Amino acid sequence: MSPLIQGVVFDLDDTLYEQQAPFTAAITTLFPSFPQEKLKELFISFRYYSDLHYTKSITGEWSLAKMRYERIRLALADFDFLPAVSELNTFQTAYDHALQSITLPAEIVTSLKFLKQKGKLGIITNGPVNRQTDKINALGLTDWIEQENIIISDGVQIQKPDPAIFHLMENKLNLTADSLLYVGDSFDNDVQGAKAAGWSVWWFNHQKRARSTAQTAIYDEEITSFEDLGKALTNEKSLQR
């Protein structure tokens, strides 16, 4: 790794693995009549509502169960698809079951092997400790990333995009903000949060989301596929700040 970028830190969901795959598996199992050609758009809507309402489950305004129910209900409603309450209540169980089968894309495995030899690695992820830990274990990420360098928001009571969670990682890695790169798919949580902390940021926009007029292109790079991400992470020139 270059003298300037000494550590690479990743988001988890839809960055180190393709979150759309388990989501699609759950939807097609429970709602086989949902249009196949709309599944990607549905997933993007699901992620939007998940990010939008996650804080409510942290503050206690909503229970975690209500947040999970509302994010899928609202996403499906965007497509005028209105299942019964009983069907919506079964979605989370089906989704959790599908998440047990997640795997790392080959490009991520190659990148982690390369980066482990070059510098320090970490993960910052929003979510419940047990749920995120189950995903990390399913993916075998501690083969490359030390457990103490994994921060789960509920475990520290700080959520992205709060810069404080990034500063906490700086302390764990014993590195300064200007020597760190963050890779994540969420513009609001990952790009804005890491930039506010003074880090370099790659927006991993493989879902090809359009930026809103309020979202300035403050990222250092926009990468739109796992293939391109793998190439960038294993190219020392691209890791210069």
Secondary structure, 3 states (H helix, E strand, C coil): CCCCCCEEEECCCCCCCCCHHHHHHHHHHHCCCCCHHHHHHHHHHHHHHHHHHHHHHHHCCCCHHHHHHHHHHHHHHCCCCCCCHHHHHHHHHHHHHHHCCCCCCHHHHHHHHHHHCCCEEEEEECCCHHHHHHHHHHHCHHHCCCHHHEEEHHHHCCCCCCHHHHHHHHHHHCCCHHHEEEEECCHHHHHHHHHHCCCEEEEECCCCCCCCCCCCCCCCEEECCHHHHHHHHCCHHHHCC
